[in-house]
Amino acid sequence: MSVIKEKFSSQADTELLADIKQIAVKEGRQLQSVLDEALRDFVEKKKTGKSRRHVLEAMDESLKVFDSLYEKLAQ
């Protein structure tokens, strides 16, 4: 299935854009790919009022692995 892309222009905080570019380089991805993921996450969160499923699954896994550490940090 082909996705139709539309160009648009915007502005971003200099530090935020630098962070996004750094993520793209670190992950070996194009900037557009990282921006697309960020926009999808934002839209999903706004539509449902919660994070995307893979984010919640990662959080659950983290809680299983580091539960005792989180309890100690909370004290």
MOHU-V882328 format. One record per backbone hydrogen bond with DSSP energy under -1.0 kcal/mol. NH is the residue of the N-H (numbers start at 0). CO is the residue of the C=O. Records with the same first field share a line. If there is no record, write none. Layout:
NH = CO  CO
This chain:
16 = 12
17 = 13
18 = 14
19 = 15
20 = 16
21 = 17
22 = 18
23 = 19
24 = 20
25 = 21
26 = 22
27 = 24
28 = 23
33 = 29
34 = 30
35 = 31
36 = 32
37 = 33
38 = 34
39 = 35
40 = 36
41 = 37
42 = 38
43 = 39
44 = 40
45 = 41
46 = 42
47 = 43
48 = 44
55 = 51
56 = 52
57 = 53
58 = 54
59 = 55
60 = 56
61 = 57
62 = 58
63 = 59
64 = 60
65 = 61
69 = 65
70 = 66
71 = 67
72 = 68
73 = 69
